[in-house]
């Protein structure tokens, strides 16, 4: 959680807290399946956000580890953006430009 709040990437994802680790790998799996079908990363993120409520899925997972009081101190939108970027950081087809535009597109549509 600390790495996400600071805005950096985790080079060793094993150091992430269990909830963050679970979310990163869940999103990476979903994004990878779309990318393997030929969809660009930023479009895959947009399609995923139109299919599921990323914010609510993030909240539900955080509630398994944190109390509602602790959760109120977390910027869920920033955290879910970071989760998407961290998931993309290990996908070779996700270039920096598509990773940057992915969350912008998600907020616009």
C-alpha positions as CSV (number, residue, x, y, z in Angstrom):
1,X,0.0,0.0,0.0
2,X,2.8,2.4,0.9
3,X,4.4,2.0,-2.6
4,X,1.1,2.8,-4.3
5,X,0.6,5.9,-2.1
6,X,4.1,7.1,-3.0
7,X,3.5,6.6,-6.7
8,X,6.4,4.3,-7.4
9,X,6.5,0.9,-9.0
10,X,7.3,-2.3,-7.1
11,X,10.1,-4.1,-8.8
12,X,9.6,-7.0,-6.4
13,X,5.9,-7.6,-6.2
14,X,6.4,-10.2,-3.4
15,X,6.9,-7.2,-1.1
16,X,3.4,-5.9,-1.7
17,X,0.8,-6.4,0.9
18,X,-1.5,-9.4,0.2
19,X,-4.5,-7.3,-1.0
20,X,-2.4,-5.2,-3.4
21,X,-0.6,-8.3,-4.7
22,X,-3.9,-10.0,-5.4
23,X,-5.3,-7.0,-7.2
24,X,-2.3,-6.5,-9.4
25,X,-2.2,-10.1,-10.5
26,X,-6.0,-10.2,-11.0
27,X,-5.9,-7.1,-13.3
28,X,-2.7,-8.3,-15.0
29,X,-4.4,-11.6,-15.9
30,X,-7.5,-9.9,-17.2
31,X,-5.5,-7.4,-19.2
32,X,-3.1,-10.1,-20.6
33,X,-6.0,-12.1,-22.0
34,X,-7.2,-9.0,-23.9
35,X,-3.7,-8.1,-25.1
36,X,-3.0,-11.7,-26.3
37,X,-6.2,-11.3,-28.4
38,X,-4.5,-8.3,-30.1
39,X,-6.0,-5.4,-28.1
40,X,-3.6,-2.5,-27.3
41,X,-3.0,-2.0,-23.5
42,X,-4.9,1.3,-23.2
43,X,-7.9,-0.1,-25.1
44,X,-7.8,-3.2,-22.9
45,X,-8.0,-1.1,-19.8
46,X,-10.9,0.9,-21.3
47,X,-12.7,-2.3,-22.2
48,X,-12.1,-3.7,-18.8
49,X,-13.4,-0.6,-17.0
50,X,-16.5,-0.8,-19.2
51,X,-17.0,-4.5,-18.2
52,X,-16.4,-4.3,-14.5
53,X,-16.5,-1.5,-11.9
54,X,-12.7,-1.3,-11.2
55,X,-13.3,1.1,-8.3
56,X,-15.8,-1.2,-6.5
57,X,-13.7,-4.3,-7.1
58,X,-10.8,-2.5,-5.5
59,X,-12.9,-1.4,-2.5
60,X,-14.3,-4.9,-2.0
61,X,-10.8,-6.4,-2.0
62,X,-9.4,-3.7,0.3
63,X,-12.3,-4.4,2.8
64,X,-10.9,-7.9,3.1
65,X,-7.7,-6.5,4.6
66,X,-8.6,-3.1,6.0
67,X,-11.4,-1.7,8.3
68,X,-13.8,0.9,6.9
69,X,-12.0,3.5,9.0
70,X,-8.6,2.6,7.5
71,X,-10.2,2.5,4.0
72,X,-11.5,6.1,4.4
73,X,-7.9,7.3,4.5
74,X,-7.1,5.7,1.1
75,X,-7.5,7.6,-2.1
76,X,-9.3,4.7,-4.0
77,X,-9.1,6.3,-7.4
78,X,-5.4,6.9,-7.1
79,X,-4.8,3.4,-5.7
80,X,-6.8,1.7,-8.5
81,X,-4.9,3.8,-11.1
82,X,-1.7,2.6,-9.6
83,X,-2.9,-1.0,-9.6
84,X,-3.6,-0.8,-13.4
85,X,-0.1,0.8,-14.0
86,X,1.6,-1.8,-11.8
87,X,-0.2,-4.6,-13.6
88,X,0.9,-3.1,-17.0
89,X,4.5,-2.7,-15.8
90,X,5.2,-6.4,-16.3
91,X,3.3,-6.8,-19.6
92,X,5.8,-6.4,-22.4
93,X,3.2,-5.1,-24.9
94,X,2.3,-2.2,-22.5
95,X,4.5,0.7,-23.5
96,X,4.8,3.9,-21.3
97,X,2.5,6.0,-23.6
98,X,-0.3,3.4,-23.6
99,X,0.0,3.0,-19.8
100,X,-0.2,6.7,-19.3
101,X,-3.2,7.1,-21.6
102,X,-5.0,4.1,-20.2
103,X,-6.1,5.7,-16.9
104,X,-6.8,9.0,-18.7
105,X,-9.2,7.2,-21.1
106,X,-10.8,5.4,-18.2
107,X,-11.6,8.7,-16.5
108,X,-13.0,10.2,-19.7
109,X,-15.3,7.4,-20.6
